[in-house]
Amino acid sequence: MGRIAPTTEATRIVSVVALTPGLSGTAELEVTEADTAIAARSGDVPVLATPRLVALCEEATVDCLEGRVDEGCSTVGVRVQLDHLAPIAIGRRVVAEAHLDKVEGRRLVFNVSAKDDRGLVAAGKVTRVLVEVERFLEKTR
């Protein structure tokens, strides 16, 4: 996909630079006590919390877009579908990968996965939407 026309008051289309399917990004984490289900209050076992794993996958999607979204624009997460398949203990390293699968207007759909040295830990999809930061923040006031 080439460049979308710059934003105007009439169109309110977010401008992006060369977002095409196939882009990829990564994020990695060495699990600490602060990353556990106990710390996140999402469970009572000392393993990587699902909410922290979701955040790691979203971090990989943000890495995928680094430097590709125009100034004044950003993306926000709107949907996460993730299967958390295996526990990760404190001290283990996990790597999340994101691959841009579809560009549907402002909607960006990523395939995500996370692995440790034993194999697949999680897999799913993350959907983000391109926004104009100022206009988006106006909705919070």
Secondary structure as UniProt FT lines:
FT   TURN            9..11
FT   TURN            21..22
FT   STRAND          24..30
FT   HELIX           33..35
FT   HELIX           37..40
FT   STRAND          47..48
FT   HELIX           50..65
FT   TURN            66..67
FT   TURN            71..72
FT   STRAND          73..84
FT   TURN            90..91
FT   STRAND          93..104
FT   TURN            105..106
FT   STRAND          107..116
FT   TURN            117..118
FT   STRAND          119..132
FT   HELIX           133..138
FT   TURN            139..140
//
